[in-house]
């Protein structure tokens, strides 16, 4: 029986990153993954392929309809969907092979198969063969699965998840999306740009639940102008397939017919079949593994990070947790600042956020001041032809420490990094406002919003 210092269950962002860092710190590490390709949901059927399609679909939409305002007339633009999908698949192949190469480079033993606990320090792996391994420590990083909706059975074709929506063989005539969160809006945007009529059904009375409501309201206006049909306050009760047609039943409204239905109502921890009950690992009421300081479960030697524990289900959050967990295991130090974890919606324009929303600050009775700056007043945004959106900076009323930054606008996903760094170092809005930002850049909007906290914006 093979013995290791650390066995990591799952080769997604949290798992493979933790395994590599542990190997760098001198541990004998093994990583177990049941999927043939490494990289987890994010790399195989999540973040990476969806961003590839978002970029490709935006280029198609721009060439078809968006360049005339720049004085560029393009005729005869056609969609080659198979080529677009192949481009996406090629990116995924390259990156998953890259993860395999990283494990090999760092001398990490890879096991292919499904892992389950026999004891806290012993794991059985069922693949082509059944093997057992011993480990001083085991890290669970098995990620999450798509959440189902009662009354809406997946058939893997007409009613599906984000996985199917990344590979529709033809552009749907009418795509209905259940859920107006990150995934639903991103994939809805992809197929709307490629020519589908897209209807988004959201149970709540707003889009992007959990995001700053002011930014979400602006995003809603933008998406409606782009042609997305947003039906808020819609409770889907059931859906059925007959031939090529899906019928979606909504409480208090007429049924909707479409040719594709995407269910994007969230994700649930992937802990089934791990044998957690066998060793007594405690779960919370939502099926997540409960962890204490430094990601330790209630069972000695067993740890968990990423989507299987509480917190936002984000790849970079899992990465930070994986590194912090193994660094504490080896050095005694390891920390994640949950107040500085950004989130990004890769629509057009992008939406990015870090820290507390204005809603959260009000609810917690935390005194704050707000600075706003629109991209319409930013020269670089104007030159790019993307003047929609704004930057919002929230700072503590007494200390001026930055509490949250929220952006809707061009390349918001890149701009939010500056805010995350500032918050990590405990910066004030004054600190951010005093930094010289190059001109003309989009980042100047961040500086101007920081100036706006004190009523000192210059260019508006």
ZIKACOR-V239308 format. One line per field, one symbol per residue. burial: I if it has 16 or more other ideal C-beta (glycine too) atoms within 10 Angstrom, else O. A space follows every 50 residues. Layout:
burial=???
//
This chain:
burial=OOOIIIIIIIIIIIIIIIIIIIIOOOIIIIIIIIOOIIIIIIIIIIIIII IIIIIIIIOIIIOOOIOOOOOOOOOOOOOOOOOIIOOIOOIIOOIIOOII OIIOOIOIIOIIIIIIIOOIIIIIIOOOOOOOIOIOIIIIIIIIOIOOIO OIOIOOOIIIIIOIIIOIOOIIOIIIIIIIIIIIIIIIIIIIIIOIIIII IIIOOIIIOOIIIIIIOIIIOIIOOOOIIIOOOIOIOOIIOOOOOIOIII OOOOOIOIIIIIIIIIIIIIIOOIOIOOIOIOOOOOOIIOIOOIIIIOIO IIIIIIIIIOOOIIIIIIIIIIIIIIIIIIOOOIOIOOOIIIIIIIIIII IIIIIIIIOOIOOOOOOIIIIIIIIOIIOIIOOOOIIIIIIIIIIIOOOI IIIIIIIIIIIIIOIIOIIIOIIOOOIIIIOIIOOOIOOOIIIIIIIIII IIIOOOIOOO
//
